[in-house]
Amino acid sequence: MATRLHQPRRIKLVVGYRGTRYHGWQIQPNVMTVQGTLEAALNKIANEPVRVHASGRTDTGVHAVGQVVHFDTTSPIATDSLLRGLNGLLPVDIVVKRARDVPADFHARYSARRKTYAYVVHNHPLRPAFHMSYVWHVPQPLNLSAMQTAAQVLIGQHDFSAFRAASCSAQSPVRSLTRLTVERRGKRILFLLTADGFLQHMVRNIVGTLIPIGRGQMDLEAMPEILQSCQRKMAGATAPPQGLYLVRVMYPPLALG
């Protein structure tokens, strides 16, 4: 009897993960990555090779609350069964939160309109015993008001070359940053950033510049000069990866069908 062929379909997943054990998102030979781990589980469930496409890559040690990926498959599996099956196969530090069918022209990266990242600083003289892999420990007192004032300079559409990694391959350094808030929550300081896209290391370089301003090591009035210089050497050092979280990826309703 001939095997019945199913029509190809595109499925969107929302994935959370702790990036501590992984060499970033993107699949690489001979190292463990989030993409490679997710694809291995999908291959078993779909019973065919599956390649996932993400909204963007995260570096080694970076976490995600709401990474979005899509993949194509001819498997007829229901999305609720797919969700249960994946979470049964995946390690405890990766979880698939949602699964749904989407139109064939949906793309996790190219259909995205905005992204939100969070960066978490543990601001206390004593390091956290259990959370060092999820925060940047800054023991010195920080001037919250100074960081908030400097952060507002970056709101809007700008050339963010001063906060761009040397290895960044983006064609344009211009991004529209619509949100940059700095809030204290007990011992933690939370940075929330939303933009139409982010350059490589952009969030970590912004945080790495705001922290010296909070410490009083850098004048808050230097921020406009740093931004306008478009020179990476003018900004602060890159904040460590473990405090960074991809929180949410936003799409226009029509893209989701």
Secondary structure as GFF3:
##gff-version 3
##sequence-region A 1 257
A	DSSP	beta_strand	9	17	.	.	.	ID=ss1
A	DSSP	three_ten_helix	19	21	.	.	.	ID=ss2
A	DSSP	alpha_helix	34	46	.	.	.	ID=ss3
A	DSSP	beta_strand	53	54	.	.	.	ID=ss4
A	DSSP	beta_strand	63	73	.	.	.	ID=ss5
A	DSSP	alpha_helix	79	89	.	.	.	ID=ss6
A	DSSP	beta_strand	94	102	.	.	.	ID=ss7
A	DSSP	beta_strand	114	122	.	.	.	ID=ss8
A	DSSP	beta_strand	136	137	.	.	.	ID=ss9
A	DSSP	alpha_helix	144	152	.	.	.	ID=ss10
A	DSSP	beta_strand	156	159	.	.	.	ID=ss11
A	DSSP	three_ten_helix	161	163	.	.	.	ID=ss12
A	DSSP	beta_strand	174	185	.	.	.	ID=ss13
A	DSSP	beta_strand	188	195	.	.	.	ID=ss14
A	DSSP	alpha_helix	202	215	.	.	.	ID=ss15
A	DSSP	three_ten_helix	220	222	.	.	.	ID=ss16
A	DSSP	alpha_helix	223	229	.	.	.	ID=ss17
A	DSSP	three_ten_helix	232	234	.	.	.	ID=ss18
A	DSSP	three_ten_helix	241	243	.	.	.	ID=ss19
A	DSSP	beta_strand	244	250	.	.	.	ID=ss20
A	DSSP	three_ten_helix	253	256	.	.	.	ID=ss21
###
